[in-house]
Amino acid sequence: MKYRYNSDDLSLKERICRINGVSPEKLDTSGFHPDQEMEVLKSFRQKLLSYRDKRFFIVGDYDCDGICATVIMKRLLDWLQIANNYYIPSRSKDGYGINDRIVSTAIENGFEVILCVDNGITAGQQLKVARDAGLVVLILDHHEYSDSPEADAYLHPDLFPETYSDMCAGGLCALVANGFRDDVLSTIYGGLATLADMVSVFGYNRYLMKEMLHLLHEKEILPLNYLAGSKDIDYDVLSYQVIPKINAVSRMDEKMNVNYVVRYLLENNSDCMVYLNRIEEINKSRKELSRQMFSLAERIMDPNEKVIAVCSEAFKEGLCGLIANRIMYEFQKPALVFSKNGRELKGSGRSPTGSDLYSYLKNVEDLFLTFGGHEQAVGLSLDEEKLPVLLDYISKNDLQIEEQIRDVVLLEQEEIDFALLDQLEELKPFGPDFSEPLFGIKDPVIVKTYSSAGRFKKYSLNEILEAIDFRNKKEKDTFSRMIGKVKRDDYHKNKVSFVIEETV
Ligand SMILES: [Mn+2]
């Protein structure tokens, strides 16, 4: 990793915008109004209303986006007094998206409309069966598609003007739902889905996320407040505490049916406590299992390979992506992690910015039973007898990784204070197209050092500033530069944290 130090005289906002290559005006969300109307949106709503006497079956997705989208549409249909039920497929038993079994269940149970949220746009085959059987199909989806969708009506962000073009399913659903009436929970869950789904943080997405946080500061939304625990809700608490808990359930779905998470979020009163304890427990075991899987991966992998590939019967399918991500992050290399069930291996791959794992594996696509994804993340499955061929390909063919240059906002340690924290808060949310800035401290002066055996090292720099290093590296404690992120300290309100990523 290379760093480029930026110490020009602009304001923090201007510096961070320049580093990200965006103009400061893009951060302004005042141009958005909930009552703003688009024709495609209006006609979708009319279409939906025209089926109001029919029985709806919402089919969602098991990640945070799909769950929030399901919650929003369930609330809307209830409010419109449309008879409805919902189903979120099981990650391990059904896999992603609507399938033949779900379609037959809908038909057998007398549903008349299938409403797919966060899936369906590429499920032409399955949905054709439903339409041939006389059901109406509606789709709210944001995934890429090439064939015209099999639906009586659909909405996809590519039908919208540019400022709405990279919305997730939860955001789409909030847009549809809030056109009927203003609903605080729909805005909140739309914003939460947007934060979770790693889509653009500009345009309507930004408006929605800022509205969400504003509403969460004004109102008590028990299911989310409980998941945040004792912490004050901000974007980081949502991204690193709340969303992972919501996502944990489908990863461990032998312990709890993911449909209960929809119920949990719908239940905006203390009754939701019943599910809360289970979600918390599942998240704990998800963390523990991830730790075990990672240390097993470390033991069986060859860290000298250019692309790290590991496979074990002990790996849990739903967690392979998380492990691949962690290997990639810690070893700065592309990683493939496979779980094994009978003869079938199911894997997830992650690779660093500046590389294209998708094209690299596309060359040997014939080896796979299923294969999909994009440059930095792939999902695939294969028969175990094909694994040696894949490993052979990996060992003989390099995956090019372009070295990244990361911009660093260079500051004196005295400049890192609560005022800076406030300025950063104003610029949030950060995301894939507006990344959280890296800061550099010039010649840090360390007043005191603490270390917590094997977990972290902490350096006290002045009365309010503490730098913390989780990297577990043995190095001397004198630095000419510390590079990292500036964070609020959740536990010590009178401190500002500097989370070290690199030291020079
Ligand atoms: Mn989604």
Residues whose N, C-alpha, C, O or C-beta is under 5 A from the ligand:
A	BS01	MN	D65 D118 C168 A169 D197
